[in-house]
Every structure is written in C-alpha cells, then in structure tokens.
C-alpha cells in the first residue's frame, strides 16, 4: 500500500523552510567594502570621529562610498561600489590611519536584517572566485633543528650550573648528540638524574667524565613538526594584523604551508609581512671595541665568543650564550625615547625570559649588554638556468649600552629607524618564526577573473540543472515533475548546508555541485525504472510505486555509500581545490539520498496515494 507518515511531511516542510532561509543570502550580491578595526585595545577606539575622518579622506580622493557605518562588533564598515574603488580606498586609508588601526578588504552582505538576525550568511568565496594572492612556502626544517639543539646546549649548561655540577664544556655533535664534559670530582649520578628530568626524550651514555645525550630520530621529527605548527600560528597572527578577511592558512605535506589571501592584490607587501623573520637577540658583551679589533686582527676569538658588527662596521665580541631571543617575547610596541627622541621598541618578556634577564642584570650591573637585530630574507637566484631559493641572514648590533640597573620582564631598546621599529614591533607581537621560510610558489588571481569564474560556474550548474529537468519532464512525465521538485530541494539543501557550516565555495566546488545534481538524477532514474518494471509485470499502480521505492532504496544507499567514501578520501588526503570539490560532493550525496528516497516518495504519495482505488495507470 502506498502510504507516507504525516510526521515525515512535517520534516520535509521543516527542511524546505530552513533550506530556503539559509540559502537565500547567496541570492543577494555582496558589496566590496573596507573594514577598519582597532589594532589594540589600550585607548584606540572606533567612533564617530573616525567615521568622519574616513568620510573626509574618501571625499578628498573622490572615492564614492555607499555607506560608512559602525557595526555592532565595534568595526567601521565602508561599503563601496566596486573592487577597484575598494582597492583604492584601502591603499588610501592604511597610511593615513597608521598602525593604530587595521584596514581589511572584505565583502559586506546586503541581505535583509531578519536574515542576519537568524545568522543566515552567504557562502564564503574561495580565491579563484573572489580574487587574491596564493603562496606556497617551504619551512627550512634544518634551521629549526639547529636552533632547537643550540637551545638544548644552553639548557644543559644552565641545568648543570643551577645544580652545582661542575663541567668544562657542553658542545653539539651534529644533529646526533650533545656532549657534556664534566669537571673533575663531579657527581655524575646527580648530573644524569637532573639531565634525565630536564630532557626525558634524550638517551644518555656515560663514559668516564663524558656524558653524551643522544638525540633520537623521533625527537628530530617532533622538533620539525613543532616548527611548522609554530610557524602556522605565527603566520595566522601576522595575517590577522595585516588585515585580510577569511584567509586560508594550512599545512601541505610535511614541510610546506599554503597561504591564500582573498581580495588582496598587493603581493609585495604581503610577502614582506609574511616572510619577514626579523627578531632580537640579547647577549653579553665580552671586552670592548679594542679587544674585538685585536681578536679579529690576530684571529684569536675566544671559544665562548663570536664576532658581530655594528651599523658602522665596528666589530664587537658577544657571548655565544643566548640570554633572550624572539621566542621569549610576548609583546612589543614602537616608542620614542623621551630623553633623546630616538626610535625604539618597548619589549615585554615571558616569565622564562624575564627571569633570565633579571638573573643576568643582577650579576652584571655596570657591564654591557649587546642587542642584536637579526633579519632573514628569502633570496631568489638563477644557478645553471634554474631558480634557486636561499635565505640571507643579516645580523648587526643595534645597541651595546651599559646595564645601569636591574630589570626583568619589561624594558626599552633603541637603535632602530622609525620604519624598522614599527616593522619589528609588528613581527615580535605576532610571534617568532621557529624556522625561516622561502616562497616556492606565487599566484595572483585578479578580481575580474574571480567574477568571471563565478559567472561561468553558476552557468555550468544552471545548465546541468536545466538539462536534467528537461530530460526528466519529457521522459518520465509526471514522475519527471516529481523528480524536478526533489532536485530543486536538493540544490537548496546543498547551498544551505554549506552556508550554515561556512564551507568555502571554490571553482572545483561548482564542479562538485554539478556532479551532485547528476548523482541525484541517477538515484531517481533507479526508482522510476523499478516502478516501470513493476507496472510491466502487471502489478497495480499504487503497489508498483511502493514496491519500486522499497526495492530501489537499497541499491541507492549502496551506490552512494561508495561515492561517499571516495569523497571522504579526497577530503582527507587532498588539499586546496580537491578539498573544495570533496566537501561539495559529500554534502550533495547526503542530500540527494534524502530527496530521492524520502522527498520524491512523499510527493508521489500525495499525488497517487490515499483512497484512489480506481487508479488504472500513472504517467511514467
């Protein structure tokens, strides 16, 4: 008997209502806009005076705006006519507003307020639909390992020194081990116990007074993985400060990071902000300038020292022992010294760095402290006709003042230009990169090309939809109409679900959407042909419809489960475009099963079910 429970009709109506509401924002165009927010919370406000200033600047530059409004989140939103005006406005406002505000390119929705109240938002657009820049960066894992093992050497020295275990030297042996030579009469058992507590992942080997800490391969892999994760977090902080709406930052393989910045066209500024690895190092000064000149001239640099140079090329001996580096910095603000007007940076350290600085200044008042500015720049050169990426490291002493008093977590450093102070403060605030990175791929998608991709992708989905509907209406007649209604709901559900979860729609996503339409058609073909077979066997129409749905459902579930597993594999092991295709395909498969098996059966029951005992034939 052809029946359908009433509660199922209620579920279908509820799904239809929710799908229409949450798919509707995608029908409204988005305004190119500029979003302005405060870069920090200490007194910087987004208020009416800022809005008037922005309006005046745009008016003077003859850039018309649709509206300038302060949002509920405390941001100032400037709506513009097109993407060209959006880019001009952002380029104008960034230098005028300075570092106190973040100016970001974004797309503002134009949907009615009641949709915003229901949190209905359009699907975010990917780089290929909105335009922007695409980078692939490779992490220098060897540098990360070198940096971490050098820190281990210093930590071994500190552990032995703090526990009063005498030693003569602690050195690295490549990436394989750390070798500590203990002093005569040293308590080797105590040294082993303390170092085992401090370095539980390293393997110990003691021969006479030489204690070797072997670094296993698993530890090296962990260091590499942590370096990539730290770089990911640092890049997210830098890009958020840079002002890009909905960026994509994700790992690719074991040593690469993919960065997509929708709406951004200035690749020079983006590369400078993303790839910069400027930081500060604090080291004790050994001797004076005359001592350094003599050491360089006689090639007699002490084993615990290294030669650095100031901006005037004056050599200076600094200790190899690193007191504090960028990893211990938690905040940095550009400042001007009130005494001499020099530019500098106000620095705040974490607890570990603050304690190290406090201990050093307690014991070294009256001695000099060297501050080294370290900048690593990606360099591209041509070798034997091939492009080779390398990293140039520039180090210079920016300050070597005498320690006048004891300080710890917070202090000031000078010796930089105004531009360097601002850039360094921004980079230190966002965090230090665990390892330098080089750009291995760069691509720019213009906004006009993105708009063309949207137009063509929409046309492709629309034509696939129209062709499928036309075929079904001609070939299956009334059941073709039922299938068409199920397909419409299927498309609405896919768009609504992707909008609800915030899945980014990309060009491969359009392909996945068109494929999901085809797969939904496939399920309805199975049902309709099964009903035809039952009718040919002489079974009454109502029974043929019910039997057709019952017998086809198992086949539909099996075939779609296979495609679903393929989609999950694409998402799990793919990156970028493959994931965009996989998400759309997975959502489309799930919705197509529901619309083909449940929705179309409910509609068929409304038309042919009930007490229609005189029903002799059906239009299929």
Secondary structure in CASP SS format (residue, H / E / C, confidence):
PFRMAT SS
TARGET T0000
AUTHOR 0000-0000-0000
METHOD secondary structure of the structure
MODEL  1
X C 1.00
X C 1.00
X C 1.00
X C 1.00
X C 1.00
X H 1.00
X H 1.00
X H 1.00
X H 1.00
X H 1.00
X H 1.00
X H 1.00
X H 1.00
X H 1.00
X H 1.00
X H 1.00
X H 1.00
X H 1.00
X H 1.00
X H 1.00
X H 1.00
X H 1.00
X H 1.00
X H 1.00
X H 1.00
X H 1.00
X H 1.00
X C 1.00
X C 1.00
X C 1.00
X E 1.00
X E 1.00
X E 1.00
X E 1.00
X E 1.00
X E 1.00
X E 1.00
X E 1.00
X C 1.00
X C 1.00
X C 1.00
X C 1.00
X C 1.00
X C 1.00
X C 1.00
X C 1.00
X C 1.00
X H 1.00
X H 1.00
X H 1.00
X H 1.00
X H 1.00
X H 1.00
X H 1.00
X H 1.00
X H 1.00
X H 1.00
X H 1.00
X H 1.00
X H 1.00
X C 1.00
X C 1.00
X C 1.00
X C 1.00
X E 1.00
X E 1.00
X E 1.00
X E 1.00
X E 1.00
X E 1.00
X C 1.00
X C 1.00
X C 1.00
X C 1.00
X C 1.00
X E 1.00
X E 1.00
X E 1.00
X E 1.00
X E 1.00
X C 1.00
X C 1.00
X H 1.00
X H 1.00
X H 1.00
X H 1.00
X H 1.00
X H 1.00
X H 1.00
X H 1.00
X H 1.00
X H 1.00
X H 1.00
X H 1.00
X H 1.00
X H 1.00
X H 1.00
X H 1.00
X H 1.00
X H 1.00
X E 1.00
X E 1.00
X E 1.00
X E 1.00
X E 1.00
X E 1.00
X E 1.00
X E 1.00
X C 1.00
X C 1.00
X C 1.00
X C 1.00
X H 1.00
X H 1.00
X H 1.00
X H 1.00
X H 1.00
X C 1.00
X C 1.00
X C 1.00
X C 1.00
X C 1.00
X C 1.00
X C 1.00
X E 1.00
X C 1.00
X H 1.00
X H 1.00
X H 1.00
X H 1.00
X C 1.00
X E 1.00
X E 1.00
X E 1.00
X E 1.00
X E 1.00
X E 1.00
X E 1.00
X E 1.00
X C 1.00
X H 1.00
X H 1.00
X H 1.00
X H 1.00
X H 1.00
X H 1.00
X H 1.00
X H 1.00
X H 1.00
X H 1.00
X H 1.00
X H 1.00
X H 1.00
X H 1.00
X H 1.00
X H 1.00
X H 1.00
X H 1.00
X H 1.00
X H 1.00
X H 1.00
X H 1.00
X C 1.00
X C 1.00
X C 1.00
X C 1.00
X E 1.00
X E 1.00
X E 1.00
X E 1.00
X E 1.00
X E 1.00
X E 1.00
X C 1.00
X C 1.00
X C 1.00
X E 1.00
X E 1.00
X E 1.00
X E 1.00
X E 1.00
X E 1.00
X C 1.00
X C 1.00
X C 1.00
X C 1.00
X C 1.00
X H 1.00
X H 1.00
X H 1.00
X H 1.00
X H 1.00
X H 1.00
X H 1.00
X H 1.00
X H 1.00
X H 1.00
X H 1.00
X C 1.00
X C 1.00
X C 1.00
X C 1.00
X E 1.00
X E 1.00
X E 1.00
X E 1.00
X E 1.00
X C 1.00
X C 1.00
X E 1.00
X E 1.00
X E 1.00
X E 1.00
X E 1.00
X C 1.00
X C 1.00
X H 1.00
X H 1.00
X H 1.00
X H 1.00
X H 1.00
X H 1.00
X H 1.00
X H 1.00
X H 1.00
X H 1.00
X H 1.00
X H 1.00
X H 1.00
X H 1.00
X H 1.00
X H 1.00
X H 1.00
X H 1.00
X H 1.00
X H 1.00
X H 1.00
X H 1.00
X H 1.00
X H 1.00
X H 1.00
X H 1.00
X C 1.00
X E 1.00
X C 1.00
X C 1.00
X C 1.00
X E 1.00
X E 1.00
X E 1.00
X E 1.00
X E 1.00
X C 1.00
X C 1.00
X C 1.00
X E 1.00
X E 1.00
X E 1.00
X E 1.00
X E 1.00
X E 1.00
X E 1.00
X C 1.00
X C 1.00
X C 1.00
X C 1.00
X H 1.00
X H 1.00
X H 1.00
X H 1.00
X H 1.00
X H 1.00
X H 1.00
X H 1.00
X H 1.00
X C 1.00
X C 1.00
X C 1.00
X E 1.00
X E 1.00
X E 1.00
X E 1.00
X E 1.00
X E 1.00
X E 1.00
X C 1.00
X C 1.00
X C 1.00
X H 1.00
X H 1.00
X H 1.00
X H 1.00
X H 1.00
X H 1.00
X H 1.00
X H 1.00
X H 1.00
X H 1.00
X C 1.00
X C 1.00
X C 1.00
X C 1.00
X C 1.00
X C 1.00
X E 1.00
X E 1.00
X E 1.00
X E 1.00
X E 1.00
X E 1.00
X C 1.00
X C 1.00
X C 1.00
X C 1.00
X E 1.00
X E 1.00
X E 1.00
X E 1.00
X E 1.00
X C 1.00
X C 1.00
X C 1.00
X C 1.00
X E 1.00
X C 1.00
X H 1.00
X H 1.00
X H 1.00
X E 1.00
X E 1.00
X E 1.00
X E 1.00
X E 1.00
X E 1.00
X E 1.00
X E 1.00
X C 1.00
X C 1.00
X C 1.00
X C 1.00
X C 1.00
X C 1.00
X E 1.00
X E 1.00
X E 1.00
X E 1.00
X E 1.00
X E 1.00
X E 1.00
X C 1.00
X H 1.00
X H 1.00
X H 1.00
X H 1.00
X H 1.00
X H 1.00
X H 1.00
X H 1.00
X H 1.00
X H 1.00
X H 1.00
X H 1.00
X H 1.00
X C 1.00
X C 1.00
X C 1.00
X C 1.00
X E 1.00
X E 1.00
X E 1.00
X E 1.00
X E 1.00
X E 1.00
X E 1.00
X E 1.00
X E 1.00
X E 1.00
X E 1.00
X E 1.00
X E 1.00
X E 1.00
X E 1.00
X E 1.00
X C 1.00
X C 1.00
X E 1.00
X E 1.00
X E 1.00
X E 1.00
X E 1.00
X E 1.00
X E 1.00
X E 1.00
X E 1.00
X E 1.00
X E 1.00
X E 1.00
X E 1.00
X E 1.00
X C 1.00
X C 1.00
X E 1.00
X C 1.00
X C 1.00
X C 1.00
X C 1.00
X C 1.00
X C 1.00
X C 1.00
X E 1.00
X E 1.00
X E 1.00
X E 1.00
X E 1.00
X C 1.00
X C 1.00
X C 1.00
X H 1.00
X H 1.00
X H 1.00
X H 1.00
X H 1.00
X H 1.00
X H 1.00
X H 1.00
X H 1.00
X H 1.00
X H 1.00
X H 1.00
X H 1.00
X C 1.00
X C 1.00
X C 1.00
X C 1.00
X C 1.00
X C 1.00
X E 1.00
X E 1.00
X E 1.00
X E 1.00
X E 1.00
X E 1.00
X E 1.00
X E 1.00
X E 1.00
X C 1.00
X H 1.00
X H 1.00
X H 1.00
X H 1.00
X H 1.00
X H 1.00
X H 1.00
X H 1.00
X H 1.00
X H 1.00
X H 1.00
X H 1.00
X H 1.00
X H 1.00
X H 1.00
X H 1.00
X H 1.00
X H 1.00
X H 1.00
X H 1.00
X H 1.00
X H 1.00
X H 1.00
X H 1.00
X H 1.00
X H 1.00
X H 1.00
X H 1.00
X H 1.00
X H 1.00
X H 1.00
X H 1.00
X H 1.00
X H 1.00
X H 1.00
X H 1.00
X H 1.00
X H 1.00
X H 1.00
X H 1.00
X H 1.00
X H 1.00
X H 1.00
X H 1.00
X H 1.00
X H 1.00
X H 1.00
X H 1.00
X H 1.00
X H 1.00
X H 1.00
X H 1.00
X H 1.00
X H 1.00
X H 1.00
X C 1.00
X C 1.00
X C 1.00
X E 1.00
X C 1.00
X H 1.00
X H 1.00
X H 1.00
X H 1.00
X H 1.00
X H 1.00
X H 1.00
X H 1.00
X H 1.00
X H 1.00
X H 1.00
X H 1.00
X H 1.00
X H 1.00
X H 1.00
X H 1.00
X H 1.00
X H 1.00
X H 1.00
X H 1.00
X H 1.00
X H 1.00
X H 1.00
X H 1.00
X H 1.00
X H 1.00
X H 1.00
X H 1.00
X H 1.00
X H 1.00
X C 1.00
X C 1.00
X C 1.00
X C 1.00
X H 1.00
X H 1.00
X H 1.00
X H 1.00
X H 1.00
X H 1.00
X H 1.00
X H 1.00
X H 1.00
X H 1.00
X H 1.00
X H 1.00
X H 1.00
X H 1.00
X H 1.00
X H 1.00
X H 1.00
X H 1.00
X H 1.00
X H 1.00
X H 1.00
X H 1.00
X H 1.00
X H 1.00
X H 1.00
X H 1.00
X H 1.00
X H 1.00
X H 1.00
X H 1.00
X H 1.00
X H 1.00
X H 1.00
X C 1.00
X C 1.00
X C 1.00
X H 1.00
X H 1.00
X H 1.00
X H 1.00
X H 1.00
X H 1.00
X H 1.00
X H 1.00
X H 1.00
X H 1.00
X H 1.00
X H 1.00
X H 1.00
X H 1.00
X H 1.00
X H 1.00
X H 1.00
X H 1.00
X H 1.00
X H 1.00
X H 1.00
X H 1.00
X H 1.00
X H 1.00
X H 1.00
X H 1.00
X H 1.00
X H 1.00
X H 1.00
X H 1.00
X H 1.00
X H 1.00
X C 1.00
X C 1.00
X C 1.00
X C 1.00
X C 1.00
X C 1.00
X C 1.00
X C 1.00
X C 1.00
X C 1.00
X C 1.00
X C 1.00
END
